[in-house]
Every structure is written in C-alpha cells, then in structure tokens.
Amino acid sequence: MSSKDYELRETNQNKSEDSSSSFLLGALIGGLVGAAAAIFLAPKSGRELRSKLNIQAETLKEKTVHLMNKTKTPVDVEEDNYIPIGGMPKAASEGSVDELSIRKKLEEATKALEEEENKVTH
C-alpha cells in the first residue's frame, strides 16, 4: 500500500472514533436530560414514586426467582444421562449403552468416513 492509502485509512479511522465518541456523549446527555424531565414532570410526589418503584422492583425480583427455579434442571437427572469419555458411566442402568458397543460404532463410523474420503480423493 502506498503512503496515501495509509493516510486515508488513518483519517477514516479517526473520523469513526470521533463520531462514536460524540454519539456516546450525546446519548449520555440525552439520558440525563430525559431523567431530569421525568423527575420534574412526574405527577406523583417523590415518596409515592419511590414506593411504587420499590413495589415494582420487588415484583420483578419475585418473577425472576420464580422463572429461575422453573428453568433449573435437577442435578441428579443430568448425572443419569452422563457418559464420561474413557471411563465407566457414573450411573449404569439396565437400558444404558455399554462402552464396547460405543467403541464398535465409533470404529464403524471411522471406517465409513475413510472410505468416503478415498472415494472423493481418488
């Protein structure tokens, strides 16, 4: 690249940095102005507003805890389905697949892959 290309790239990068910093500054100032306007133009007193915000925050907290408990999976369920690599399963049940059959399937898949690679390359 020539020196002009480097200078042009540097100039464009500086413009980009300037525009992003001015955007962030504008967003910050706009947020502060909006917050101030909301406080001054609020139809309720500060005490009523804080009380309502506390109630809504508590409700949001309760809903979050409820959803978190609802989406958690029990640890013992995860352990039943766990098959470690190169070792014995933690909980071997009657219907579980043994290590030997897994190794056979893996070898079959490896052979099939090698055959397909040979077909493609030769």
C-alpha positions in Angstrom: 0.0 0.0 0.0 1.2 3.5 -0.7 1.6 6.2 1.9 -1.6 7.9 0.7 -3.6 4.8 1.4 -2.2 4.6 4.9 -3.0 8.3 5.5 -6.5 7.9 4.1 -7.1 4.8 6.3 -5.9 6.7 9.4 -8.1 9.7 8.6 -11.2 7.5 8.2 -10.4 5.7 11.5 -10.0 9.0 13.3 -13.4 10.2 11.9 -15.0 6.9 13.0 -13.6 7.2 16.5 -14.8 10.9 16.7 -18.3 10.1 15.6 -18.7 7.2 18.0 -17.4 9.2 21.0 -19.7 12.1 20.0 -22.7 9.7 19.8 -21.9 8.3 23.3 -21.6 11.8 24.7 -25.0 12.8 23.1 -26.6 9.6 24.4 -25.4 10.3 27.9 -26.5 13.9 27.8 -29.9 12.9 26.4 -30.3 10.3 29.1 -29.6 12.9 31.8 -32.0 15.4 30.3 -34.7 12.8 30.0 -34.2 11.7 33.6 -34.4 15.2 34.9 -37.5 15.9 32.8 -39.2 12.8 34.1 -38.4 13.8 37.7 -39.7 17.3 37.3 -42.8 16.4 35.3 -43.8 13.3 37.3 -47.4 13.6 38.5 -46.6 12.0 41.9 -44.5 13.1 44.8 -41.1 11.6 45.3 -42.2 9.4 48.2 -45.1 7.9 46.1 -42.8 7.4 43.1 -40.2 5.6 45.2 -42.8 3.5 46.9 -44.2 2.4 43.5 -40.8 1.7 42.1 -39.9 -0.4 45.2 -43.1 -2.4 44.7 -42.4 -3.0 41.0 -38.8 -3.9 41.7 -40.0 -6.5 44.3 -42.5 -7.9 41.9 -39.8 -8.2 39.2 -37.5 -9.9 41.7 -40.1 -12.5 42.6 -40.9 -13.2 39.0 -37.2 -13.6 38.2 -36.7 -16.1 41.1 -39.8 -18.0 40.0 -38.6 -18.3 36.4 -35.1 -19.2 37.6 -36.5 -22.1 39.8 -38.8 -23.2 37.0 -36.0 -23.5 34.4 -33.4 -25.2 36.6 -32.9 -28.9 35.9 -32.2 -31.2 38.8 -28.6 -32.2 39.2 -29.4 -35.9 39.6 -31.2 -36.0 36.2 -28.1 -34.7 34.5 -25.9 -37.3 36.1 -28.1 -40.2 34.9 -27.5 -39.2 31.3 -23.8 -38.6 31.8 -21.3 -40.9 30.0 -17.7 -39.9 30.6 -15.1 -40.3 27.9 -12.7 -43.1 28.6 -14.2 -44.3 31.8 -17.2 -46.0 33.3 -20.5 -44.3 33.5 -21.4 -42.8 36.8 -24.8 -44.4 37.0 -25.0 -47.6 34.9 -28.6 -48.5 34.3 -30.0 -51.6 32.6 -31.0 -49.7 29.4 -27.8 -47.8 29.1 -25.4 -48.5 26.2 -22.1 -50.1 27.2 -18.7 -48.8 26.4 -17.9 -51.7 24.0 -20.8 -51.0 21.7 -20.0 -47.4 21.6 -16.4 -48.2 20.6 -17.7 -50.5 17.8 -20.0 -47.8 16.5 -17.1 -45.3 16.6 -14.8 -47.7 14.6 -17.6 -48.3 12.1 -18.1 -44.6 11.6 -14.3 -44.0 11.3 -14.1 -46.8 8.6 -17.1 -45.3 6.7 -15.5 -41.9 6.8 -12.2 -43.2 5.5 -13.9 -45.0 2.6 -15.8 -41.9 1.6 -12.6 -39.8 1.8 -10.9 -42.3 -0.5 -13.8 -42.2 -3.0 -13.6 -38.4 -3.1 -9.8 -38.1 -3.3 -9.1 -41.0 -5.8 
